[in-house]
Amino acid sequence: MSLEIKQSATHKGGDWWVWSVWVDGTKAELEKVKSVTYRLHETFPDPVQVRTNRREKFRLNSSGWGEFTINVVIDTGGKKITKRHYLTLEEPESPARAASAEPVSVYLCYAASDKRIASVVERRLRAASLNVINAGQIAGSQFRVALAESLKSIDAVVAVVSEYPSDWVMYEIGLAQSAGVPVILVVEEHTTPPADLAKLPMMRIALSADPELEKVSPNLVGMIQRAVKKRKR
């Protein structure tokens, strides 16, 4: 069978989207499907959703603010087909953002253990024409002093954090907050960051051995832009 998982998402403002996922295929293929089970992120009140609405292609409608991988089981009455779909939530580009000539400067901080995630994040930010700065580009004999000085010209900090972030990353986050620089967290999909960081804006990233599944939401750029705009008000 050539069944595929499709999606749609509509930005409702702020960090909120209304979205849908469904199974796409020929009429003959869909006739063989008995039900579809969607396993959502564990933060949903009812993360396991079963759909039998064949006329609507087993569509699931929902809403939320974050991206994640949806595990899908398609029951054909015999062999069950398993698929994974990464829900993407893209913010429409505003005319003001498109016309902006000066790139946003972002300081990317992370521990050595999170370098894989940081590399994916950095590629996404550079692809969006953001000026990305990391610790290796901070010049000065005393790094703490040099970092504090550099933050004066940084628009936002993107911090890649694990469940147990390093003391140094926590120091960088605290330094940015003290300087009034907005901080956006990036965490791996199934990781829960420390409670004292829970109030910070957060973007989840899905990583897999399959390079096609290494995706960072384009919405991360939107989160940065909104944080910078709010700071300049």
C-alpha positions as CSV (number, residue, x, y, z in Angstrom):
1,M,0.0,0.0,0.0
2,S,1.1,3.6,-0.7
3,L,-0.8,5.2,2.2
4,E,0.7,8.4,3.4
5,I,0.1,10.7,6.4
6,K,-0.8,14.2,5.4
7,Q,-1.4,17.4,7.5
8,S,-2.6,20.9,7.5
9,A,-1.9,23.7,10.0
10,T,-3.3,27.2,10.4
11,H,-1.6,29.8,12.6
12,K,-4.1,31.4,14.9
13,G,-1.8,34.0,16.4
14,G,0.9,34.0,19.0
15,D,2.2,30.5,19.5
16,W,-1.0,28.7,18.7
17,W,-2.0,26.6,15.7
18,V,-5.1,24.6,14.7
19,W,-4.0,21.4,12.8
20,S,-5.2,18.2,11.3
21,V,-3.7,14.9,10.2
22,W,-5.2,12.2,8.0
23,V,-4.4,9.1,5.9
24,D,-4.1,9.7,2.2
25,G,-4.4,7.0,-0.4
26,T,-6.5,5.7,-3.2
27,K,-10.2,4.9,-2.6
28,A,-9.4,1.2,-2.9
29,E,-6.6,1.5,-0.3
30,L,-8.7,3.4,2.1
31,E,-11.6,0.9,1.8
32,K,-9.2,-1.7,3.4
33,V,-8.5,0.5,6.4
34,K,-10.6,-0.4,9.5
35,S,-9.2,2.2,11.9
36,V,-6.2,4.5,12.5
37,T,-4.6,5.1,15.9
38,Y,-2.6,8.3,16.4
39,R,-0.2,8.5,19.3
40,L,0.4,12.1,20.2
41,H,2.9,13.8,22.5
42,E,2.6,12.7,26.1
43,T,1.6,16.2,27.2
44,F,-1.8,15.9,25.5
45,P,-4.6,14.9,27.9
46,D,-5.6,12.0,25.7
47,P,-2.5,11.2,23.7
48,V,-3.9,8.0,22.1
49,Q,-6.6,8.8,19.5
50,V,-8.4,6.3,17.4
51,R,-10.3,7.3,14.3
52,T,-12.7,5.2,12.2
53,N,-14.1,8.0,10.0
54,R,-13.2,6.7,6.6
55,R,-15.2,9.3,4.7
56,E,-12.9,11.9,6.2
57,K,-9.8,9.8,5.6
58,F,-9.5,9.1,9.3
59,R,-8.9,12.8,10.0
60,L,-7.8,13.9,13.5
61,N,-8.3,17.6,14.3
62,S,-6.5,19.2,17.2
63,S,-4.6,22.3,18.2
64,G,-1.5,23.3,20.1
65,W,1.8,25.3,20.1
66,G,4.5,22.7,19.6
67,E,5.8,20.3,17.0
68,F,6.3,16.6,17.6
69,T,6.4,13.2,16.0
70,I,3.0,11.5,15.7
71,N,3.2,7.7,15.7
72,V,0.5,6.2,13.5
73,V,-0.9,2.6,13.4
74,I,-3.1,1.8,10.4
75,D,-5.3,-1.3,11.0
76,T,-6.3,-3.0,7.7
77,G,-8.0,-5.9,9.5
78,G,-4.9,-8.0,9.0
79,K,-1.4,-6.6,8.9
80,K,-1.0,-3.3,10.8
81,I,1.0,-0.6,9.1
82,T,3.1,1.7,11.3
83,K,4.1,5.2,10.2
84,R,5.7,8.3,11.7
85,H,4.7,11.9,10.9
86,Y,6.5,15.0,12.1
87,L,3.9,17.7,12.7
88,T,5.3,21.0,11.4
89,L,3.8,24.3,12.4
90,E,5.0,27.2,10.2
91,E,4.3,30.8,10.9
92,P,3.4,32.9,7.8
93,E,6.1,35.5,7.0
94,S,4.9,39.0,7.7
95,P,5.7,41.8,5.2
96,A,7.7,43.7,8.0
97,R,9.9,40.7,8.5
98,A,10.4,40.1,4.8
99,A,11.5,43.8,4.4
100,S,13.9,43.7,7.3
101,A,17.4,44.4,6.0
102,E,19.3,43.9,9.3
103,P,19.8,40.3,10.3
104,V,19.0,39.2,13.8
105,S,22.0,38.2,15.9
106,V,21.6,35.0,17.9
107,Y,23.9,33.5,20.4
108,L,23.7,29.7,20.4
109,C,24.8,28.0,23.6
110,Y,24.9,24.3,24.3
111,A,26.9,21.6,26.1
112,A,29.3,19.2,24.2
113,S,26.8,16.4,24.8
114,D,24.1,18.4,22.9
115,K,26.3,19.2,19.9
116,R,24.3,17.1,17.5
117,I,21.1,19.0,18.2
118,A,23.0,22.3,18.2
119,S,24.4,21.6,14.7
120,V,20.9,21.0,13.3
121,V,19.6,24.2,15.0
122,E,22.5,26.2,13.7
123,R,21.9,25.0,10.1
124,R,18.3,26.0,10.3
125,L,19.0,29.5,11.7
126,R,21.8,30.2,9.2
127,A,19.4,29.0,6.4
128,A,17.0,31.7,7.6
129,S,19.7,34.3,7.2
130,L,20.2,34.9,11.0
131,N,23.6,35.8,12.3
132,V,24.5,32.9,14.5
133,I,27.3,33.3,17.1
134,N,28.7,30.6,19.3
135,A,31.2,30.4,22.1
136,G,34.1,29.8,19.7
137,Q,33.5,33.3,18.2
138,I,33.6,35.2,21.5
139,A,37.0,36.8,21.7
140,G,38.7,37.9,24.9
141,S,41.2,36.6,27.5
142,Q,38.4,36.4,30.1
143,F,35.5,34.6,28.5
144,R,32.9,35.5,31.1
145,V,33.6,39.2,30.7
146,A,33.8,38.9,26.9
147,L,30.5,37.1,26.8
148,A,28.8,39.7,29.0
149,E,30.1,42.4,26.7
150,S,29.0,40.5,23.5
151,L,25.5,40.1,24.9
152,K,25.1,43.9,24.5
153,S,24.9,43.4,20.7
154,I,23.0,40.0,20.8
155,D,19.3,40.1,19.9
156,A,18.4,36.7,21.4
157,V,19.9,33.6,22.9
158,V,19.0,30.1,21.8
159,A,19.9,27.5,24.4
160,V,20.0,23.8,23.6
161,V,19.3,22.0,26.9
162,S,18.9,18.4,28.0
163,E,17.1,17.1,31.0
164,Y,20.2,17.9,33.1
165,P,21.9,20.9,31.4
166,S,25.5,21.8,32.2
167,D,26.3,24.4,34.8
168,W,27.9,26.5,32.1
169,V,24.8,26.5,29.9
170,M,22.7,27.5,33.0
171,Y,25.2,30.3,33.6
172,E,24.9,31.6,30.0
173,I,21.1,31.5,30.3
174,G,21.2,33.4,33.6
175,L,23.7,36.0,32.2
176,A,21.4,36.6,29.2
177,Q,18.3,37.0,31.4
178,S,20.2,39.5,33.6
179,A,21.1,41.5,30.5
180,G,17.5,41.5,29.3
181,V,18.2,39.3,26.3
182,P,15.3,36.9,25.4
183,V,16.1,33.2,25.7
184,I,14.5,30.5,23.7
185,L,15.1,26.9,24.6
186,V,15.5,24.0,22.2
187,V,15.0,20.5,23.6
188,E,14.9,17.1,22.1
189,E,11.4,15.8,21.6
190,H,11.0,13.5,24.7
191,T,13.2,15.5,27.1
192,T,11.8,17.4,30.1
193,P,13.9,20.5,30.9
194,P,14.5,21.6,34.6
195,A,11.5,23.2,36.3
196,D,13.3,26.5,36.7
197,L,13.4,26.8,32.9
198,A,9.8,25.8,32.3
199,K,8.5,29.4,31.8
200,L,10.9,30.1,29.0
201,P,9.7,29.8,25.3
202,M,10.5,26.3,24.1
203,M,10.8,24.5,20.8
204,R,11.1,20.8,20.6
205,I,13.2,19.0,17.9
206,A,12.8,15.4,16.7
207,L,16.1,13.6,15.9
208,S,16.5,10.3,14.3
209,A,19.1,8.1,12.7
210,D,17.3,8.9,9.4
211,P,18.5,12.3,8.2
212,E,15.1,13.0,6.7
213,L,13.7,13.1,10.2
214,E,16.1,15.6,11.5
215,K,13.9,18.7,11.4
216,V,13.9,22.0,13.2
217,S,10.7,23.9,12.9
218,P,10.8,27.0,10.8
219,N,8.7,28.4,13.7
220,L,11.8,28.6,15.8
221,V,12.8,31.6,13.6
222,G,9.3,33.1,14.3
223,M,9.8,32.6,18.0
224,I,13.1,34.5,17.8
225,Q,11.6,37.3,15.8
226,R,8.7,37.8,18.2
227,A,11.0,37.8,21.2
228,V,13.2,40.4,19.6
229,K,10.3,42.5,18.6
230,K,8.8,42.4,22.1
231,R,12.2,43.4,23.6
232,K,12.4,46.5,21.4
233,R,9.0,47.8,22.3
